Amino acid sequence: MSVLVTFMLPVGAPKNVQIKTSKAPCYEFLGEGDEMKIEGSCVRFLKNGTGPQMKMATTLTIDRHSGAFEQIVQFNDKGGLVHTGHCIPAKKMF
């Protein structure tokens, strides 16, 4: 999964970070970021065949020093999945 983080407001301001990912269904997260970490969340409602819609809440946290990340996905505010790993920084474009 690739991740692009954009600071829209200064550090310390609420909802100052926009996180865009390449992984469906949460391509865009809003959250907070500072010198230590970036954290954002996304909520989507998914069709469940002919059954009721399913709520999917995803939280993505990235440690800016170590590159460690954690993605927590919950379904209908109950159990879910936890993905962990390590980010590799991309080369600066300019």
VMD Tcl script that builds the backbone (N, CA, C; Angstrom):
set m [mol new atoms 282]
animate dup $m
set s [atomselect $m all]
$s set {name element resname resid chain x y z} {
  {N N MET 1 A 0.856 -1.170 0.000}
  {CA C MET 1 A 0.000 0.000 0.000}
  {C C MET 1 A 0.898 1.228 0.000}
  {N N SER 2 A 0.606 2.176 -0.849}
  {CA C SER 2 A 1.338 3.437 -0.825}
  {C C SER 2 A 0.518 4.464 -0.043}
  {N N VAL 3 A 1.227 5.391 0.607}
  {CA C VAL 3 A 0.590 6.392 1.457}
  {C C VAL 3 A 1.187 7.756 1.128}
  {N N LEU 4 A 0.327 8.750 0.963}
  {CA C LEU 4 A 0.753 10.130 0.753}
  {C C LEU 4 A 0.142 10.964 1.877}
  {N N VAL 5 A 0.992 11.638 2.653}
  {CA C VAL 5 A 0.535 12.450 3.786}
  {C C VAL 5 A 0.730 13.920 3.444}
  {N N THR 6 A -0.328 14.712 3.630}
  {CA C THR 6 A -0.270 16.148 3.377}
  {C C THR 6 A -0.695 16.889 4.633}
  {N N PHE 7 A 0.178 17.761 5.142}
  {CA C PHE 7 A -0.179 18.610 6.271}
  {C C PHE 7 A -0.954 19.796 5.710}
  {N N MET 8 A -2.257 19.870 6.027}
  {CA C MET 8 A -3.117 20.938 5.524}
  {C C MET 8 A -3.107 22.150 6.449}
  {N N LEU 9 A -2.851 21.922 7.741}
  {CA C LEU 9 A -2.811 22.975 8.753}
  {C C LEU 9 A -1.546 22.771 9.582}
  {N N PRO 10 A -1.138 23.776 10.369}
  {CA C PRO 10 A 0.070 23.638 11.184}
  {C C PRO 10 A -0.063 22.531 12.237}
  {N N VAL 11 A 1.090 22.029 12.674}
  {CA C VAL 11 A 1.136 21.027 13.738}
  {C C VAL 11 A 0.418 21.585 14.956}
  {N N GLY 12 A -0.393 20.776 15.605}
  {CA C GLY 12 A -1.158 21.187 16.776}
  {C C GLY 12 A -2.594 21.554 16.456}
  {N N ALA 13 A -2.880 21.856 15.207}
  {CA C ALA 13 A -4.252 22.169 14.807}
  {C C ALA 13 A -5.029 20.865 14.648}
  {N N PRO 14 A -6.312 20.841 15.037}
  {CA C PRO 14 A -7.098 19.616 14.855}
  {C C PRO 14 A -7.315 19.322 13.374}
  {N N LYS 15 A -7.377 18.032 13.057}
  {CA C LYS 15 A -7.606 17.578 11.676}
  {C C LYS 15 A -6.644 18.268 10.700}
  {N N ASN 16 A -5.363 18.276 11.039}
  {CA C ASN 16 A -4.379 18.989 10.230}
  {C C ASN 16 A -3.736 18.137 9.136}
  {N N VAL 17 A -4.078 16.846 9.066}
  {CA C VAL 17 A -3.425 15.949 8.118}
  {C C VAL 17 A -4.454 15.249 7.239}
  {N N GLN 18 A -4.131 15.159 5.960}
  {CA C GLN 18 A -4.908 14.350 5.023}
  {C C GLN 18 A -3.994 13.210 4.579}
  {N N ILE 19 A -4.491 11.980 4.690}
  {CA C ILE 19 A -3.719 10.802 4.315}
  {C C ILE 19 A -4.448 10.133 3.148}
  {N N LYS 20 A -3.743 9.937 2.051}
  {CA C LYS 20 A -4.319 9.246 0.898}
  {C C LYS 20 A -3.576 7.925 0.731}
  {N N THR 21 A -4.343 6.846 0.537}
  {CA C THR 21 A -3.740 5.530 0.364}
  {C C THR 21 A -4.197 4.907 -0.950}
  {N N SER 22 A -3.553 3.822 -1.302}
  {CA C SER 22 A -3.915 3.102 -2.526}
  {C C SER 22 A -4.770 1.881 -2.231}
  {N N LYS 23 A -5.231 1.748 -0.979}
  {CA C LYS 23 A -5.974 0.555 -0.579}
  {C C LYS 23 A -7.447 0.880 -0.342}
  {N N ALA 24 A -8.314 0.156 -1.042}
  {CA C ALA 24 A -9.762 0.353 -0.898}
  {C C ALA 24 A -10.247 -0.253 0.414}
  {N N PRO 25 A -11.371 0.140 0.947}
  {CA C PRO 25 A -12.253 1.194 0.459}
  {C C PRO 25 A -11.946 2.553 1.066}
  {N N CYS 26 A -11.012 2.630 1.991}
  {CA C CYS 26 A -10.662 3.926 2.587}
  {C C CYS 26 A -9.438 4.491 1.889}
  {N N TYR 27 A -9.686 5.278 0.872}
  {CA C TYR 27 A -8.578 5.901 0.158}
  {C C TYR 27 A -8.129 7.194 0.817}
  {N N GLU 28 A -8.988 7.788 1.649}
  {CA C GLU 28 A -8.680 9.068 2.255}
  {C C GLU 28 A -9.005 9.058 3.741}
  {N N PHE 29 A -8.059 9.516 4.544}
  {CA C PHE 29 A -8.212 9.611 5.996}
  {C C PHE 29 A -7.992 11.067 6.396}
  {N N LEU 30 A -8.647 11.504 7.457}
  {CA C LEU 30 A -8.358 12.798 8.076}
  {C C LEU 30 A -7.870 12.513 9.479}
  {N N GLY 31 A -6.915 13.316 9.947}
  {CA C GLY 31 A -6.403 13.071 11.282}
  {C C GLY 31 A -5.442 14.137 11.737}
  {N N GLU 32 A -4.617 13.749 12.709}
  {CA C GLU 32 A -3.650 14.658 13.306}
  {C C GLU 32 A -2.242 14.131 13.065}
  {N N GLY 33 A -1.320 15.062 12.930}
  {CA C GLY 33 A 0.072 14.703 12.767}
  {C C GLY 33 A 0.969 15.701 13.453}
  {N N ASP 34 A 2.095 15.207 13.957}
  {CA C ASP 34 A 3.115 16.073 14.542}
  {C C ASP 34 A 4.480 15.477 14.219}
  {N N GLU 35 A 5.505 15.891 14.945}
  {CA C GLU 35 A 6.852 15.412 14.662}
  {C C GLU 35 A 7.027 13.932 15.004}
  {N N MET 36 A 6.183 13.396 15.872}
  {CA C MET 36 A 6.334 12.023 16.345}
  {C C MET 36 A 5.504 11.004 15.567}
  {N N LYS 37 A 4.238 11.341 15.279}
  {CA C LYS 37 A 3.381 10.362 14.616}
  {C C LYS 37 A 2.305 11.040 13.778}
  {N N ILE 38 A 1.727 10.229 12.913}
  {CA C ILE 38 A 0.597 10.640 12.084}
  {C C ILE 38 A -0.500 9.623 12.328}
  {N N GLU 39 A -1.710 10.105 12.580}
  {CA C GLU 39 A -2.829 9.205 12.849}
  {C C GLU 39 A -4.083 9.743 12.178}
  {N N GLY 40 A -4.782 8.862 11.473}
  {CA C GLY 40 A -6.008 9.270 10.808}
  {C C GLY 40 A -7.045 8.168 10.852}
  {N N SER 41 A -8.298 8.547 10.588}
  {CA C SER 41 A -9.369 7.558 10.618}
  {C C SER 41 A -10.316 7.777 9.437}
  {N N CYS 42 A -11.046 6.717 9.119}
  {CA C CYS 42 A -11.966 6.717 7.992}
  {C C CYS 42 A -13.126 5.786 8.347}
  {N N VAL 43 A -14.346 6.181 8.010}
  {CA C VAL 43 A -15.528 5.335 8.227}
  {C C VAL 43 A -16.256 5.193 6.898}
  {N N ARG 44 A -16.588 3.961 6.550}
  {CA C ARG 44 A -17.341 3.670 5.327}
  {C C ARG 44 A -18.467 2.702 5.669}
  {N N PHE 45 A -19.527 2.765 4.893}
  {CA C PHE 45 A -20.632 1.819 5.040}
  {C C PHE 45 A -20.670 0.968 3.775}
  {N N LEU 46 A -20.542 -0.338 3.962}
  {CA C LEU 46 A -20.438 -1.273 2.847}
  {C C LEU 46 A -21.711 -2.082 2.692}
  {N N LYS 47 A -22.094 -2.326 1.457}
  {CA C LYS 47 A -23.244 -3.198 1.181}
  {C C LYS 47 A -22.852 -4.624 1.539}
  {N N ASN 48 A -23.777 -5.340 2.138}
  {CA C ASN 48 A -23.537 -6.702 2.592}
  {C C ASN 48 A -24.517 -7.629 1.867}
  {N N GLY 49 A -24.370 -7.712 0.542}
  {CA C GLY 49 A -25.312 -8.517 -0.233}
  {C C GLY 49 A -26.708 -7.947 -0.100}
  {N N THR 50 A -27.663 -8.794 0.272}
  {CA C THR 50 A -29.034 -8.324 0.477}
  {C C THR 50 A -29.281 -7.955 1.936}
  {N N GLY 51 A -28.283 -8.157 2.795}
  {CA C GLY 51 A -28.418 -7.842 4.214}
  {C C GLY 51 A -28.210 -6.362 4.488}
  {N N PRO 52 A -28.162 -6.007 5.770}
  {CA C PRO 52 A -27.989 -4.599 6.144}
  {C C PRO 52 A -26.571 -4.123 5.820}
  {N N GLN 53 A -26.416 -2.813 5.733}
  {CA C GLN 53 A -25.088 -2.247 5.506}
  {C C GLN 53 A -24.176 -2.576 6.679}
  {N N MET 54 A -22.881 -2.688 6.384}
  {CA C MET 54 A -21.891 -2.970 7.412}
  {C C MET 54 A -21.005 -1.729 7.578}
  {N N LYS 55 A -20.820 -1.293 8.818}
  {CA C LYS 55 A -19.953 -0.154 9.106}
  {C C LYS 55 A -18.517 -0.648 9.201}
  {N N MET 56 A -17.611 0.008 8.471}
  {CA C MET 56 A -16.199 -0.326 8.542}
  {C C MET 56 A -15.441 0.921 8.979}
  {N N ALA 57 A -14.789 0.851 10.121}
  {CA C ALA 57 A -13.988 1.966 10.630}
  {C C ALA 57 A -12.519 1.561 10.589}
  {N N THR 58 A -11.693 2.411 9.987}
  {CA C THR 58 A -10.268 2.125 9.848}
  {C C THR 58 A -9.465 3.240 10.481}
  {N N THR 59 A -8.457 2.870 11.268}
  {CA C THR 59 A -7.527 3.817 11.861}
  {C C THR 59 A -6.124 3.463 11.387}
  {N N LEU 60 A -5.384 4.455 10.929}
  {CA C LEU 60 A -4.022 4.250 10.451}
  {C C LEU 60 A -3.093 5.130 11.275}
  {N N THR 61 A -2.067 4.528 11.880}
  {CA C THR 61 A -1.083 5.256 12.682}
  {C C THR 61 A 0.305 4.965 12.138}
  {N N ILE 62 A 1.092 6.019 11.935}
  {CA C ILE 62 A 2.459 5.879 11.438}
  {C C ILE 62 A 3.402 6.592 12.389}
  {N N ASP 63 A 4.401 5.871 12.900}
  {CA C ASP 63 A 5.448 6.459 13.738}
  {C C ASP 63 A 6.451 7.124 12.796}
  {N N ARG 64 A 6.626 8.424 12.900}
  {CA C ARG 64 A 7.465 9.154 11.943}
  {C C ARG 64 A 8.953 8.918 12.153}
  {N N HIS 65 A 9.351 8.399 13.321}
  {CA C HIS 65 A 10.779 8.148 13.560}
  {C C HIS 65 A 11.196 6.752 13.125}
  {N N SER 66 A 10.414 5.762 13.486}
  {CA C SER 66 A 10.792 4.381 13.178}
  {C C SER 66 A 10.210 3.896 11.846}
  {N N GLY 67 A 9.138 4.532 11.375}
  {CA C GLY 67 A 8.465 4.077 10.160}
  {C C GLY 67 A 7.444 2.980 10.413}
  {N N ALA 68 A 7.283 2.554 11.664}
  {CA C ALA 68 A 6.311 1.502 11.992}
  {C C ALA 68 A 4.898 2.023 11.757}
  {N N PHE 69 A 4.035 1.143 11.228}
  {CA C PHE 69 A 2.644 1.536 11.054}
  {C C PHE 69 A 1.725 0.473 11.640}
  {N N GLU 70 A 0.518 0.921 11.980}
  {CA C GLU 70 A -0.531 0.022 12.470}
  {C C GLU 70 A -1.836 0.454 11.830}
  {N N GLN 71 A -2.530 -0.492 11.248}
  {CA C GLN 71 A -3.839 -0.242 10.648}
  {C C GLN 71 A -4.837 -1.148 11.357}
  {N N ILE 72 A -5.860 -0.541 11.953}
  {CA C ILE 72 A -6.898 -1.290 12.659}
  {C C ILE 72 A -8.197 -1.121 11.878}
  {N N VAL 73 A -8.813 -2.237 11.519}
  {CA C VAL 73 A -10.076 -2.229 10.784}
  {C C VAL 73 A -11.122 -2.919 11.648}
  {N N GLN 74 A -12.216 -2.217 11.964}
  {CA C GLN 74 A -13.305 -2.781 12.771}
  {C C GLN 74 A -14.575 -2.811 11.940}
  {N N PHE 75 A -15.369 -3.840 12.158}
  {CA C PHE 75 A -16.630 -4.000 11.456}
  {C C PHE 75 A -17.771 -3.919 12.455}
  {N N ASN 76 A -18.707 -3.000 12.216}
  {CA C ASN 76 A -19.861 -2.784 13.091}
  {C C ASN 76 A -19.452 -2.592 14.545}
  {N N ASP 77 A -18.358 -1.846 14.761}
  {CA C ASP 77 A -17.849 -1.513 16.106}
  {C C ASP 77 A -17.525 -2.747 16.933}
  {N N LYS 78 A -17.203 -3.851 16.276}
  {CA C LYS 78 A -16.848 -5.089 16.982}
  {C C LYS 78 A -15.462 -5.507 16.542}
  {N N GLY 79 A -15.151 -6.765 16.662}
  {CA C GLY 79 A -13.840 -7.291 16.298}
  {C C GLY 79 A -13.445 -6.917 14.889}
  {N N GLY 80 A -12.187 -7.054 14.605}
  {CA C GLY 80 A -11.714 -6.700 13.283}
  {C C GLY 80 A -10.325 -7.231 13.024}
  {N N LEU 81 A -9.574 -6.478 12.252}
  {CA C LEU 81 A -8.236 -6.871 11.838}
  {C C LEU 81 A -7.220 -5.824 12.262}
  {N N VAL 82 A -6.001 -6.281 12.548}
  {CA C VAL 82 A -4.896 -5.375 12.841}
  {C C VAL 82 A -3.747 -5.734 11.906}
  {N N HIS 83 A -3.296 -4.755 11.128}
  {CA C HIS 83 A -2.143 -4.937 10.250}
  {C C HIS 83 A -1.008 -4.090 10.795}
  {N N THR 84 A 0.175 -4.662 10.878}
  {CA C THR 84 A 1.348 -3.899 11.302}
  {C C THR 84 A 2.443 -4.077 10.265}
  {N N GLY 85 A 3.365 -3.159 10.246}
  {CA C GLY 85 A 4.465 -3.252 9.311}
  {C C GLY 85 A 5.397 -2.076 9.435}
  {N N HIS 86 A 6.181 -1.857 8.412}
  {CA C HIS 86 A 7.187 -0.803 8.430}
  {C C HIS 86 A 7.141 -0.037 7.124}
  {N N CYS 87 A 7.107 1.272 7.199}
  {CA C CYS 87 A 7.087 2.123 6.009}
  {C C CYS 87 A 8.502 2.328 5.473}
  {N N ILE 88 A 8.583 2.460 4.170}
  {CA C ILE 88 A 9.840 2.797 3.517}
  {C C ILE 88 A 9.620 4.150 2.865}
  {N N PRO 89 A 10.406 5.171 3.265}
  {CA C PRO 89 A 10.170 6.500 2.695}
  {C C PRO 89 A 10.517 6.550 1.214}
  {N N ALA 90 A 9.714 7.308 0.483}
  {CA C ALA 90 A 9.963 7.518 -0.948}
  {C C ALA 90 A 10.988 8.631 -1.115}
  {N N LYS 91 A 11.625 8.653 -2.249}
  {CA C LYS 91 A 12.559 9.743 -2.553}
  {C C LYS 91 A 11.772 11.022 -2.803}
  {N N LYS 92 A 12.325 12.137 -2.349}
  {CA C LYS 92 A 11.678 13.427 -2.575}
  {C C LYS 92 A 11.699 13.759 -4.059}
  {N N MET 93 A 10.591 14.266 -4.549}
  {CA C MET 93 A 10.471 14.583 -5.961}
  {C C MET 93 A 11.224 15.870 -6.322}
  {N N PHE 94 A 11.293 16.820 -5.401}
  {CA C PHE 94 A 12.014 18.075 -5.652}
  {C C PHE 94 A 12.379 18.707 -4.332}
}
mol reanalyze $m
mol bondsrecalc $m
mol representation Tube
mol addrep $m
